[in-house]
Amino acid sequence: MELRPDIVSVADLSSLDGGVLGVIRFSENGAAQAALTRGFVEISLPLPILGDDVAEVWRCDGDVRSLQDGELSLAMSDDFLFGAIVANEDDAGAAGSRVYDAIVRAARREGFPNLLRVWNHVRGINSLDGELERYHAFCRGRHDAFASHGYGLRADLPAASAVGMREGSLATYFVASRGAAEQVENPRQVSAYDYPREYGPRSPSFSRATVAGSLVFISGTASIVGHESRHHGDVDAQLDETIENLDRVAVVSGATLSDIISLKVYVRDRNDCARIAERLAPRIPAPAIYLEADICRAELLLEIEAVARRG
């Protein structure tokens, strides 16, 4: 059965019909929250939206059933599981470990053992958590949770992103499947799980993309070649490098940039948004949500994630 993303005006959310697994809403203020609403998962994130007031909606074919599992809100079809959880621990490492332990346990218990895509939002992602950046502490917690559940921490990792948010600690949502997925790496980049120790005591635990049937989930992608950030301070050059990485991942996944059906663009400085949108739209003319958010490395000015559908 098919899984598909959509971008919907917030004004139209009240009229959503059946087949909805999850809705992601964005706001300038407020705390991160996840709950079941009308039989689907709704997560609200304290991320300023740059442009029209829209939400991200994940739909599927067939009936949907929902379940509240402690802090985890879950909605599932015959083939896919969508879930969201918000952690309140100030310690980013402890939050990452607990959240991923809960996600893996729930996905396996419900019969969806293959994590396809995980979105992470870490408050103060570039600030220090003791001696570690909060992003590095989060990566350590995520790594330890995956390892405790027997992941090989290489070819079995989901696509993912981790960007900042204004309030709270950690908010995470995910898609999992009954069927197996293919993990994809970018030949222009060192795989995240092979990063040298300068990027934290535990490497980031994600694949550059995952392929599930005709759908390609491309992870958060930025101006990184090998393992090094490129074009410090130059938003135009960072955008060009990011698009080159998106193109390479899409091709390795069996798709092209023209097959992209949905984008989310995270912009560190909202004053750069109009220029990024003007230069990005002609090259990837897919529906896009622009959000103001800190990126996982302080020198990175933007990050783009995508969903593509292979012909």
Buried (B, 14 or more C-beta within 10 A) or exposed (E): EBBBBBBBEBEEBEEBEEBBBBBBBBBEEEBBBBEBBEEBBBBBBBBBBBEEEBBBBBBBBEEBEBBEBEBBBBBBBEBBBBBBBBBEBBBBBBBBBBBBBBBBBBBBEBEBBBBBBBBBBBBBBBBEBEEBBBBBBBBBBBBBBBEEBEBEBEEBBBBBBBBBBBBBBBBBBBBBBBEEBBBBBBEBBBBBBEBEEEBBEBBBBBBBBBBBBBBBBBBBBBBBBEBEBBBEEEBEBBBBBBBBBBBBBBBBBBBEBEBBBBBBBBBBEEEBBEEBBEBBEEEBEBEBBBBBBBBBBBBBBBBBBBBBBBE
